[in-house]
Every structure is written in structure tokens, then in C-alpha cells.
Amino acid sequence: MSFLDFLASQFSKLQKATLVESFQDDLDSSVTFEVVDRKIPFLPLFDVRRLEFQRGSSYSYSAIYLNKHLRLQPIYFAVQRLTESFFPKLSSLGSALVLGCAGCSIPRFLALSSKDCKITGVEYSETMIKIAKKYFIDDPIYHYFLLLHDDAFSYVHKTTEQFQLIYVDLFLADNNCPQITSMDFVNSISSLMAGDSIAIFNSLCLSKEDCMKFASRYASSFTATYVFDHQFHYYVVFAKTSSLSTLKAFEKRAMNFVRLDERFIAP
Ligand SMILES: C[S@@+](CC[C@H](N)C(=O)[O-])C[C@H]1O[C@@H](n2cnc3c(N)ncnc32)[C@H](O)[C@@H]1O
């Protein structure tokens, strides 16, 4: 945890929430999404805007710091740290694909980390695209951000581009889309990965055992596959590289932030 994160967590109890706007989901009428600003009095540095999923329970799909000097965003800590661990020179990252964008927290982290990174986002919910454009990405920090209204599973078949970083964050309401572990999808992801590259899967709704099976099943298609654990929230990572020292350095840096539960190296 950085000093700034520590400060933000200490003051988070004083946060005041203001509802900005509420939207009914176009795909599931039992779900509403709220854009909520959370501010700590006298500490505008840590003003956060969240996109909250509401159906009985509520949780955050996306969250961003409104201050552009805060590069690391207040959600998806593990994804950001895994990305930095694989790409220690993150400012020269050239291309990234985010599947499932909502309020675009990870695109924001990438845009603030690498001015020249060409970021492609794919999002199939019209409501999300509307919310993102109105409240989250209307900002000059995005030099090369293309937000496409498309289905991720069809996009990965159509595109001929390659990416250094792929983040798969596909949810149907509060569940992972089941197809994320299918052979067809994983093969497509593999074909979109450039030379030295990683694909990070947010596996929020998969158990540790399912993540282990997922990572081991595809071990031979990548240089290495991993299961990382951040506070019992699992991430499956596929890495491609010709250099074993890149993998070793990645693992060492990553373990400063997340637990490495399992590693499968291609035979
Ligand atoms: C947890 S949110 C993504 C948060 C985002 N990655 C960020 O950085 O803030 C998951 C998103 O996946 C989208 N989604 C689910 N299935 C999809 C699909 N098949 N194609 C594209 N987007 C999809 C949902 O509409 C939702 O907006």
C-alpha cells in the first residue's frame, strides 16, 4: 500500500456520498447503476467517482480518482500492480485491450501511466457506454482511447490487432460470463497477444480450485500461466515471453503486492 493509499484509507470513514445520476440497466431491468461521488471534506485530492451496481446488494463496478495526479486508481489494485510488475517501464507500454469497460478505471490507469499507449476498450452495454462518456472518460488525458460498443466474444474473433496487455473483466450483473474460460475464447486471446505480453482475467466469481483448473488447462498455450490471490479474490494470468528472466522478474515484483498461489510453466 502506498503512502497515499494509506492516507486515503485512514480518512475513508469521513467520506460523504453524493448521488450524481441513476440509470436502469438496458440488459437487466432489475439492476440499476448509480454514479456516486465520494468526497472527504477538506481532502479533495482523494475525491472518488464510482459506478455502483445495485440489486439488493451493491458493489462497485468502477472507481476513479478525479484528481489526474493520482495514477493508480482506487479499484482493481491487483490488476494495476500485476501490469506494473510485468511492464516495469510502463510509460512505454504501446497497446492494451480492456474487455468489459463500464466506468473505465483500468483505461484511466493506463492513460495516466503511458501517454502513448493505444488503448482499446470493448463494452456491450449501451447504458455503460452512455455513463462512461458522460461521467468518466470526458477528459483530455485520453490521447488514444477507442471505446467500442461490441460484444467481447465476437470482437476477439474479428480484430487483427495485437496487444501487449489484455484485461478480461466480463461480468453479467454480478457473475463472471461463463465463456471466459472456454477454449475458443482463450485461443482467441492467445492469438491477440504480442511478443512480450500478458492477459489478466478478473476471476472474481471463480473459486480458487476453478482458477487452478483454468490456469493448468491452458498451460501449454502460453509461456506460463498463474493464479494470483489478492484478499481471496483470484486473478488468472497468461504470459508470453521468450525470456525466462522476464518471468522471474515479473513474479518477484508481483509478489510484493499479491500472493502467487500457483504457476504452470509450459512443458
Ligand atoms: C466490472 S465491469 C468492468 C470494469 C472496468 N474493467 C473498469 O476498468 O472499470 C464489467 C463490464 O463487462 C461488461 N460486459 C459483460 N459482458 C460483456 C460482453 N460479452 N462484451 C462486452 N462487455 C461485456 C458489462 O456490461 C460491464 O460493464
The ligand as a Tripos MOL2 file, in Angstrom:
@<TRIPOS>MOLECULE
LIG
   27    29     1     0     0
SMALL
NO_CHARGES

@<TRIPOS>ATOM
      1 C1        -16.7930   -4.9760  -13.7280 C.3       1 LIG1
      2 S1        -17.2980   -4.1230  -15.1290 S.3       1 LIG1
      3 C2        -15.7860   -3.5980  -15.9100 C.3       1 LIG1
      4 C3        -14.9690   -2.5570  -15.1510 C.3       1 LIG1
      5 C4        -13.8240   -1.9860  -15.9690 C.3       1 LIG1
      6 N1        -12.9180   -3.0230  -16.4350 N.3       1 LIG1
      7 C5        -13.0350   -0.8830  -15.3170 C.2       1 LIG1
      8 O1        -11.8250   -0.8240  -15.5830 O.co2     1 LIG1
      9 O2        -13.6010   -0.0590  -14.5870 O.co2     1 LIG1
     10 C6        -17.7750   -5.4480  -16.2320 C.3       1 LIG1
     11 C7        -18.3130   -4.9540  -17.5780 C.3       1 LIG1
     12 O3        -18.3340   -6.0280  -18.5100 O.3       1 LIG1
     13 C8        -19.3640   -5.7380  -19.4390 C.3       1 LIG1
     14 N2        -19.6380   -6.9330  -20.2410 N.ar      1 LIG1
     15 C9        -20.1960   -8.1100  -19.8140 C.ar      1 LIG1
     16 N3        -20.2690   -8.9900  -20.8250 N.ar      1 LIG1
     17 C10       -19.7350   -8.3810  -21.9160 C.ar      1 LIG1
     18 C11       -19.5010   -8.7960  -23.2550 C.ar      1 LIG1
     19 N4        -19.8460  -10.0150  -23.6680 N.pl3     1 LIG1
     20 N5        -18.9180   -7.9340  -24.1000 N.ar      1 LIG1
     21 C12       -18.5460   -6.6960  -23.6830 C.ar      1 LIG1
     22 N6        -18.7530   -6.2370  -22.4260 N.ar      1 LIG1
     23 C13       -19.3340   -7.0630  -21.5410 C.ar      1 LIG1
     24 C14       -20.5070   -5.2900  -18.5280 C.3       1 LIG1
     25 O4        -21.5060   -4.5900  -19.2430 O.3       1 LIG1
     26 C15       -19.7430   -4.4210  -17.5120 C.3       1 LIG1
     27 O5        -19.7750   -3.0730  -17.8940 O.3       1 LIG1
@<TRIPOS>BOND
     1     1     2 1
     2     2     3 1
     3     2    10 1
     4     3     4 1
     5     4     5 1
     6     5     6 1
     7     5     7 1
     8     7     8 2
     9     7     9 1
    10    10    11 1
    11    11    12 1
    12    11    26 1
    13    12    13 1
    14    13    14 1
    15    13    24 1
    16    14    15 ar
    17    14    23 ar
    18    15    16 ar
    19    16    17 ar
    20    17    18 ar
    21    17    23 ar
    22    18    19 1
    23    18    20 ar
    24    20    21 ar
    25    21    22 ar
    26    22    23 ar
    27    24    25 1
    28    24    26 1
    29    26    27 1
@<TRIPOS>SUBSTRUCTURE
     1 LIG1         1 GROUP 0 **** ****
